[in-house]
Amino acid sequence: MNNRLAQVSAPNSPSPDVSVKAASTDRSWPFFRLAFRPFFWLGALFSSISLTLWSAHYSLGMPLTPYGGSYFWHLHEMLFGFVTAIIVGFLLTAVQTWTKVPGLKGKPLIALVALWLLARLFMLLPHWLPAQLISTTDLLFLPLAAMFLARPIIKARLWRNLLFVPILLCMAALNGMMHASLTQPTSLSFTAVAHTMILLVALVMCIMGGRVFPMFTANGTHTARVAPWPWLEKLAILTTALCVLLSLQVVDVPATLKGSVFLLAGIANAARALRWRIWVTLQVPLVWSLHLSYWAVSLGLALLGLVELGIFSHTSAAYHAITVGGMGVMILSMMSRVSLGHTGRLIAANAWVTLSLLIIVLAFLMRVLAPLVFDAIAISILASGGLWAAAYGMFVIAYAPVLFSPRPDGAPG
């Protein structure tokens, strides 16, 4: 299964002297040498387990009584448990590349991962632990991650990338609001908070996608990189950011205006994705999957606009286009390529990685399109949850040798 995953990419390999020196001086456990290793693997494992529990509870009636109730737990843990773990793992790894300052590793990384794991465990044990202990443990994670991210950026004075620190803090604030909704249900709706978080993550995906997807397309297909249209880039990002603000419902905005903004955001991002030429990527799974995930985000935004305009009534399908089709596909694809690239391996999908990407796309279709065609939501949730668990479970198995072992070239990280 892992022969191709073990291939080393020669252009990314350091000189033999550097490799030998790095290998001889770094005695730490490889799993905690950079943040992507534990957060990607544990995050993927957790998502498989949590969606299996949720789908079995919803569709088969399996008992599930976590903190906040089963629906709160499902929304919270997929967004503030799974998604934030992957985002933090990615950012705390990328910041080393951006700044050339050594990334979080060793004991500080172990402590951050342990905090995240404790929060996931505590959320499942509401009858054994005080509610304040559960919420406090969970709420500490994102502010600490933001602090670890800010330190090397400030040290290197790389102000452009400081943008991601307030984004993490905004996510922390939304997490606080979601916990507060349990004690103030009349003034705060945890569903509304979760929807804002979905749109904030969509904004992050749009920002990151615009930065790297054209480059990945050019490199992966050996074609010319598409030059951005500045006005379209700004329109796509600004309208998506406006969708986040509108979802907060701080001011009363007419549904027609709100729907128009969401629809414009969907169209602008779809136009942006169209220019990246998905058709040239069809032979490169780790690139077409990224394109497809961006198309899913665009679809979700457009559908939300149609919901506000009274043309489309399936709000859940619109949000799940962003979560399953956008986040689910993009995260699996990005974890696969980042894990290979940051361990000195060839960034290419073997048959198992390709199959996992096809399965997660099928999960997206089952969760979003199937309920529109067949009146069988319980079956749709059970099927899509099982497909997600299978796709991410394949990542957990196939990438364990990559994430738990040292780089084959001997370099640190």
C-alpha positions in Angstrom: 0.0 0.0 0.0 2.7 2.5 1.0 5.5 1.8 -1.6 4.8 5.0 -3.5 4.3 7.0 -0.3 7.8 6.1 0.7 9.4 7.5 -2.5 11.7 10.4 -1.8 11.6 13.5 -3.9 15.2 14.2 -4.8 14.9 18.0 -5.4 13.5 18.5 -1.9 16.3 16.5 -0.2 19.1 18.3 1.6 22.8 17.4 1.0 24.0 14.2 2.6 26.0 16.1 5.2 23.0 18.1 6.3 20.9 15.0 6.5 23.4 13.1 8.6 23.8 16.0 10.9 20.0 16.5 11.3 19.4 12.8 11.9 22.2 12.6 14.5 21.1 15.6 16.5 17.3 15.2 16.5 16.4 12.4 19.0 12.8 13.4 19.5 9.9 11.1 18.6 9.2 11.8 14.8 5.5 12.1 15.4 6.1 15.4 17.3 8.7 17.0 15.1 6.2 19.2 13.3 2.6 20.1 14.0 1.1 18.5 10.8 2.1 15.0 12.0 -0.1 14.6 15.1 -2.9 17.0 14.1 -3.4 15.5 10.7 -3.3 11.9 11.9 -5.3 12.3 15.0 -7.7 14.7 13.4 -8.5 12.3 10.6 -8.9 9.4 13.1 -11.2 11.6 15.2 -13.4 12.6 12.3 -13.9 9.0 11.3 -14.9 8.0 14.8 -17.1 11.0 15.4 -19.0 10.7 12.1 -19.5 7.0 12.7 -21.0 7.8 16.1 -23.2 10.6 14.8 -24.5 8.7 11.7 -25.2 5.6 13.8 -27.1 7.7 16.4 -29.1 9.7 13.8 -29.9 6.9 11.4 -30.0 3.8 13.6 -30.9 5.2 17.0 -27.7 4.3 18.8 -27.6 6.0 22.2 -25.3 9.1 22.3 -25.4 11.6 25.2 -22.4 13.9 24.9 -21.9 17.4 26.2 -24.5 19.7 24.8 -26.6 16.9 23.3 -25.9 14.9 20.2 -26.7 17.6 17.6 -24.6 20.3 19.4 -21.8 17.7 19.7 -21.9 16.8 16.0 -21.7 20.5 14.9 -19.2 21.5 17.5 -16.8 18.6 17.2 -16.7 18.5 13.4 -16.0 22.3 13.3 -14.1 23.1 16.5 -12.7 19.6 17.1 -11.7 18.2 13.6 -11.5 21.3 11.3 -9.6 23.5 13.7 -7.1 20.7 14.4 -6.3 20.4 10.7 -6.1 24.2 10.3 -3.7 24.5 13.3 -1.6 21.6 12.1 -1.3 23.2 8.7 -0.6 26.8 9.9 2.0 25.8 12.6 3.8 23.8 9.9 3.5 26.4 7.2 4.8 29.2 9.4 8.2 27.5 9.6 8.4 27.7 5.7 7.1 31.3 5.7 9.5 32.6 8.4 12.4 30.2 8.4 12.0 30.1 12.2 11.8 26.5 13.6 8.2 25.3 14.1 6.5 24.1 17.2 7.8 20.6 18.1 8.7 18.4 21.0 7.2 19.1 24.5 5.2 22.3 23.6 3.6 20.5 20.7 2.9 17.4 22.8 1.2 19.7 25.4 -1.0 21.4 22.7 -2.0 18.1 21.2 -2.8 16.7 24.7 -5.0 19.7 25.4 -6.9 19.0 22.1 -7.3 15.3 22.9 -8.5 16.0 26.4 -11.2 18.4 25.1 -12.4 15.7 22.7 -12.6 13.1 25.5 -14.2 15.5 28.0 -16.9 16.4 25.4 -18.0 12.7 25.5 -18.1 12.5 29.3 -20.6 15.2 30.4 -22.0 13.1 33.3 -18.5 12.5 34.8 -17.1 16.0 34.7 -18.2 19.6 35.6 -19.4 21.5 32.5 -17.0 24.4 33.3 -14.0 22.1 33.1 -15.2 20.7 29.8 -15.7 24.1 28.2 -12.5 25.7 29.7 -10.4 22.8 28.4 -11.9 23.1 24.9 -11.7 26.9 24.8 -8.0 27.1 25.6 -6.9 25.3 22.4 -7.4 28.0 19.8 -5.9 31.0 21.7 -2.8 28.9 22.6 -2.5 27.9 18.9 -2.8 31.6 17.9 0.0 32.5 20.3 2.3 29.8 18.9 1.5 31.0 15.4 2.1 34.6 16.1 5.5 34.3 17.7 7.6 33.3 14.6 5.6 35.7 12.4 6.3 38.6 14.7 9.9 37.5 15.1 10.4 37.4 11.3 8.2 40.6 10.9 6.2 38.8 8.2 3.1 40.9 8.7 1.3 39.6 5.6 0.8 36.2 7.3 -0.2 37.7 10.6 -3.8 37.7 9.1 -4.2 34.1 10.3 -3.7 35.0 14.0 -6.9 37.1 14.2 -8.7 34.4 12.2 -7.8 31.8 14.8 -8.9 34.3 17.5 -12.3 34.8 15.7 -12.7 31.1 15.7 -12.0 31.0 19.4 -14.6 33.7 20.0 -17.2 31.7 18.0 -16.3 28.6 20.1 -16.9 30.7 23.2 -20.3 31.8 21.8 -21.2 28.2 21.0 -20.5 27.1 24.6 -22.3 30.1 25.9 -25.4 29.2 23.9 -25.9 26.2 26.2 -26.5 28.5 29.1 -28.2 31.3 27.1 -30.3 29.5 24.5 -32.8 32.3 24.1 -30.1 34.9 23.1 -27.7 32.6 21.3 -28.4 29.8 18.8 -25.6 27.3 18.6 -26.8 26.4 15.1 -26.4 30.0 13.9 -22.9 30.2 15.5 -22.0 26.9 13.7 -23.2 28.4 10.4 -20.9 31.5 11.0 -18.0 29.2 11.7 -18.7 27.2 8.5 -18.5 30.5 6.5 -15.4 31.6 8.3 -13.7 28.4 7.4 -14.9 28.8 3.8 -13.3 32.3 3.8 -10.0 30.7 5.0 -10.3 28.1 2.2 -10.9 30.9 -0.4 -7.9 32.8 0.8 -5.5 29.8 0.9 -7.0 28.4 -2.3 -6.2 31.6 -4.2 -2.7 31.6 -2.9 -1.7 28.0 -3.7 -4.2 26.3 -6.1 -2.9 28.0 -9.3 0.7 27.1 -8.3 -0.3 23.5 -7.5 -2.1 23.3 -10.9 0.9 24.6 -12.8 3.4 22.4 -11.0 1.2 19.3 -11.1 0.2 19.5 -14.8 3.4 21.2 -16.2 1.3 24.0 -17.7 1.6 27.7 -17.4 0.4 29.3 -14.2 -2.8 31.4 -14.6 -2.3 35.0 -13.8 -4.9 36.3 -11.4 -7.4 39.0 -12.2 -7.0 41.4 -9.2 -10.6 42.6 -9.3 -12.0 39.1 -9.4 -9.7 38.0 -6.5 -10.8 40.9 -4.4 -14.5 40.4 -5.3 -14.4 36.7 -4.4 -12.7 37.3 -1.0 -14.6 40.4 0.0 -18.0 39.0 -0.8 -17.2 35.8 1.1 -16.0 37.9 4.1 -19.3 39.8 3.9 -21.2 36.5 4.0 -19.5 35.8 7.3 -20.5 39.2 8.7 -24.1 38.9 7.5 -24.4 35.4 9.1 -23.7 37.1 12.5 -27.1 38.8 12.2 -25.9 41.8 14.2 -28.1 44.1 12.0 -31.3 43.3 10.3 -30.5 42.9 6.6 -33.3 42.4 4.0 -33.3 38.8 2.7 -33.1 40.0 -0.9 -29.9 41.9 -0.2 -28.4 39.1 1.9 -29.3 36.5 -0.7 -27.7 38.7 -3.5 -24.5 38.9 -1.5 -24.3 35.1 -1.0 -25.2 34.5 -4.6 -22.5 36.9 -5.8 -19.9 35.3 -3.6 -20.8 31.9 -5.1 -20.6 33.2 -8.6 -17.4 35.1 -8.0 -15.6 32.1 -6.5 -16.9 29.8 -9.2 -15.5 32.3 -11.9 -12.2 32.3 -10.0 -12.2 28.4 -9.9 -13.1 28.2 -13.6 -10.0 30.3 -14.5 -7.8 27.7 -12.8 -8.8 25.1 -15.4 -9.9 22.0 -13.6 -9.9 20.1 -17.0 -6.1 20.1 -17.2 -5.9 18.4 -13.8 -8.0 15.3 -14.4 -4.9 13.0 -14.4 -3.6 14.5 -11.1 -5.8 13.5 -8.1 -4.0 15.7 -5.6 -4.9 18.7 -7.8 -8.4 17.9 -9.3 -9.6 17.2 -5.8 -8.6 20.7 -4.6 -10.4 22.2 -7.6 -13.5 20.2 -6.9 -13.5 21.2 -3.3 -13.4 24.9 -4.3 -16.3 24.3 -6.7 -18.2 22.8 -3.8 -17.6 25.9 -1.6 -18.8 28.1 -4.5 -21.9 25.9 -4.9 -22.7 26.1 -1.2 -22.5 29.9 -1.1 -24.7 30.2 -4.2 -27.3 27.8 -2.8 -27.4 29.8 0.5 -28.1 32.8 -1.7 -31.0 31.0 -3.3 -32.3 30.0 0.1 -32.4 33.6 1.2 -34.1 34.6 -2.1 -36.7 31.9 -1.5 -35.8 29.9 -4.6 -34.2 26.9 -2.8 -35.4 25.4 0.5 -32.7 22.9 1.4 -30.5 24.9 3.8 -28.8 21.8 5.1 -27.8 20.8 1.6 -26.2 24.2 1.1 -24.2 24.1 4.3 -23.1 20.5 3.7 -21.9 21.4 0.2 -19.4 23.6 2.0 -18.6 21.2 4.9 -18.5 17.8 3.2 -17.7 18.8 -0.4 -15.5 21.8 0.5 -13.9 21.1 3.8 -14.0 17.3 3.6 -12.5 17.0 0.1 -10.0 19.9 0.5 -8.7 18.8 3.9 -8.2 15.2 2.8 -6.4 16.3 -0.4 -4.2 18.9 1.4 -3.3 16.5 4.3 -2.2 14.0 1.7 0.0 16.4 -0.2 1.4 18.3 2.8 2.3 15.0 4.6 4.2 13.9 1.5 5.9 17.2 0.8 7.0 17.9 4.4 8.5 14.4 4.9 10.6 14.7 1.7 8.5 12.4 -0.4 7.3 12.6 -4.0 4.0 14.5 -4.0 1.9 12.0 -6.0 -1.1 10.0 -5.2 -0.9 6.2 -5.2 -4.0 4.1 -5.8 -5.1 4.2 -2.2 -4.9 7.9 -1.9 -6.8 8.3 -5.2 -9.5 5.9 -4.0 -9.9 7.8 -0.7 -10.4 11.0 -2.6 -13.0 9.4 -4.8 -14.8 8.0 -1.7 -14.9 11.4 0.0 -16.4 12.9 -3.2 -19.0 10.2 -3.2 -19.7 11.1 0.5 -20.3 14.7 -0.7 -22.7 13.6 -3.4 -24.6 11.3 -1.0 -25.0 14.0 1.7 -25.9 16.9 -0.6 -27.5 15.5 -3.8 -29.1 12.3 -2.6 -31.6 14.0 -0.2 -32.7 16.3 -3.1 -33.6 13.3 -5.2 -34.8 10.7 -2.7 -36.8 11.4 0.5 -34.5 9.3 2.7 -32.3 11.6 4.8 -31.5 9.0 7.4 -30.1 6.7 4.7 -28.2 9.6 3.2 -26.6 10.5 6.5 -25.7 6.9 7.3 -24.2 6.4 3.8 -22.3 9.6 3.7 -21.0 9.2 7.3 -19.8 5.7 6.4 -18.1 6.9 3.2 -16.4 9.7 5.1 -15.2 7.3 7.8 -13.8 5.0 5.1 -12.0 7.8 3.2 -10.4 9.3 6.3 -9.8 5.9 7.8 -7.7 5.1 4.7 -5.6 8.2 5.3 -5.1 7.1 8.9 -3.8 3.6 7.8 -1.9 4.6 4.6 -0.2 7.7 6.2 0.7 6.2 9.6 4.2 5.0 8.3 4.7 8.5 6.9 3.7 10.5 9.9 5.1 8.3 12.6 8.6 7.8 11.1 11.5 10.1 10.5 12.0 11.7 7.1 13.8 9.2 4.8 16.2 11.9 3.8 17.3 12.5 7.4 16.2 16.2 7.4 14.5 17.6 10.4 10.7 17.9 10.4 
